[in-house]
């Protein structure tokens, strides 16, 4: 109250302001640009490849403008100090990436195609500009082909001055939002000649030589399919923990960031989705007991083991991990139907119920600094 404030102000110095060491300007621009402006499943619901690419270009330039102001306020260039309070804050963009696995892992051409597929994801379209100053060559070629063929009129590529600006404000850390993976399946004109064909990528509207597949025929036959991982509640989400190590290594090799922070990783479980009404009734009767979300616990266990393998065995500079999300929340166009939270929310009463995944994460990160020095079993 007033009395406490008055006495403390005369007898002690004011406490130091809290320093925020990690900043981001934009969260998942690939999603709001291409799924919102080209595919149209998110706001603003446009279906225009030109609008999607214009959004991507403008979003990156907006980040650059913010980075320039950030430098004026905080300064840049100083080496990170072991004492974080004396370190300059770091600025980045939360880049959503999906891992592209080769359709045939024994095929060199398929492995190369999978790496090219990453160019058209959040990694290439956004991270290449942020860390290298320009879109990947494959993306530039695709945009040029779109213009020449009359598919749509792409926005201008980044000028020499703009590229130089990105290079001089290169992020000190890579902010990675990672959830899932797909197989990059080659498109062929003729199965016998295996000539490369092209299709229109539904997300970006440009011609590409691959399709993104998360299911494929079961090699044992019988007309069955296998999926790339355990399905989650959203149609796009499959648990692929092995890919966490792969994508962290790819980012480290491709961009050589000082740090990598996993800014989003989580799972909306089918079990929680499929039994929604029954679970709500049962949980209401239980009161504040722990909500059991075993699939989500398994997801975090496997993904974090893979991330630790990248750090401890491969030397990837992984310095942070953020689970998505603390609470069940409003998920883009899915609204409240997809539950990613480690704390369950009754949206009618706002009652919060801790899930088992929250307790597991608390134990994991409070034990040995989140796994420092642990032996990690890697398949």
SULTAVEN-V352980 format. One record per backbone hydrogen bond with DSSP energy under -0.5 kcal/mol. NH is the residue of the N-H (numbers start at 1). CO is the residue of the C=O. Records with the same first field share a line. If there is no record, write none. Layout:
BEGIN
NH->CO ; CO
END
This chain:
BEGIN
5->1
6->2
7->3
8->4
9->5
10->6
11->7
12->8
20->18
21->19
23->90
25->92
28->26 ; 94
31->28
32->28
33->29
34->30
35->30 ; 31
36->31
37->33
38->34
39->34
41->35
42->35
45->36 ; 42
46->36
48->37
52->48
53->49
54->50
55->51
56->52
57->53
58->54
59->55
60->56
61->57
62->58
63->59
64->60
65->61
66->62
67->63
68->64
69->65
70->66
71->67
72->68
73->69
74->70
75->70 ; 71
84->82
86->83
87->84
90->21
92->23
94->26
95->93 ; 175
96->94
97->95 ; 177
99->180
101->99 ; 182
103->184
105->103
107->104
108->106
111->107
112->108
113->109
114->110
115->111
116->112
117->113
118->114
119->115 ; 116
120->116 ; 117
121->118
122->96
124->118
125->121
126->122
127->122 ; 123
128->123 ; 124
130->126
131->127
132->128
133->128 ; 129
134->128
140->136
141->137
142->138
143->139
144->140
145->141
146->142
147->143
148->144
149->145
150->146 ; 147
151->146
152->146
154->152
163->159
164->160
165->161
166->162
167->163
168->164
169->165 ; 166
170->167
172->91
174->259
175->93 ; 173
176->174 ; 261
177->95 ; 175
178->176 ; 264
179->97
182->99
183->213
184->101
185->183 ; 211
187->209
188->186
189->195
190->195
194->190
195->190
197->187
199->208
201->199 ; 206
202->200
205->201
208->199
211->185
213->183 ; 211
216->226
218->224
221->218
224->221
226->216
228->214
230->239
232->237
233->268
237->234
238->236
239->230
240->179 ; 238
243->240
244->241
245->241
246->242
247->243
248->244
249->245
250->246
251->247
252->248
253->249
254->250
255->251
256->251 ; 252
258->172
259->172
260->317
261->174
262->320
263->176 ; 261
264->176
269->267
273->269
274->270
275->271
276->273
279->275
280->276
281->277
282->278
283->279
284->280
285->281
286->282
287->283
288->286
291->354
292->290
293->291
296->293
297->293
298->294
299->295
300->296
301->297
302->298
303->299
304->300
305->301
306->302
307->303
308->304
309->305
310->306
311->307
312->308
313->309
314->309
315->311
316->310
318->316
319->260 ; 317
320->260
322->262
324->265
325->323
328->343
331->329 ; 335
332->330
334->331
335->331 ; 332
337->334
339->337
340->338
342->325
343->326
344->353
346->351
347->345
350->346
353->344
355->342
356->291
358->342 ; 355
359->355
360->356
361->357
362->358
363->359
364->360
365->361
366->362
367->363 ; 364
368->366
370->364 ; 367
371->367
372->368
374->371
377->375
END
